[in-house]
Amino acid sequence: MTTPTNLPPKRALIVIDVQNEYFSGGLISDYPKPATVLANIGLAMDAARAAGVPVLVVQHTAAPGAPIFQKGQPEWELHEVVKARRFDQLIEKTQDSVFAKTDFVAWLEERQIDTLSILGYMTQNCNAATIYQAARLGYTVEMLGDASGAVAYQNAVGSASAEEIHRVFSVVFHSNVAAVCSTAEWIELTHSGLPSPKSSVPASAFAARHLA
């Protein structure tokens, strides 16, 4: 699935779990600021439509009895920023990765997609699971960092703010499996037909050692 170097990327915009649960439900995301993320999601979807990039929207459904993502509840619904816009396909998933128990691969293959441009929620969970599986399957992967959000965590091991989680996951993605770019950069890349540049594990590690 790797894009030939002499051909422009064949992108699809994958809008992951932009549901009310992250804005008014049990998984409030506060980094980046929700208003900023939602505005960038709208910009990306509009730009994709204008550029002829297919848009696939993903909606998560939890098992019955779970405290979040209960189908039919207001918090389960797609946020209005997504609902108000046209998209090409809706996939309902029940696991973290968009690939798990869905027809996602068939949809990509039918359109000869080789580059997945991922945004949405949350950076450390469904975005991450989808990014890693896409990379293993040979797709080129991008994540729109300012159109994706994280949730703070605390458990027996410790705690991390949403900002820390989003920043660290973005650095790790960009070192290997996914180019992380801004929405504005991504829109320019769709116009130019160029791939998103990313770093590598050695380059990232050597740069960090030099800074130390």
Secondary structure, DSSP 8 states (H G I E B T S, - for coil): ----TTS---EEEEEE--BTHHHHSSS---BS-HHHHHHHHHHHHHHHHHHT--EEEEEE---TT-SS--TTSGGGSB-HHHHTS--SEEEEESSSSTTTTSSHHHHHHHTT--EEEEEEE-IIIIIHHHHHHHHHTT-EEEEEEEEEEB--EEETTEEE-HHHHHHHHHHHHHTTT-EEE-HHHHHHHHHHT-------HHHHHHHHHHH-
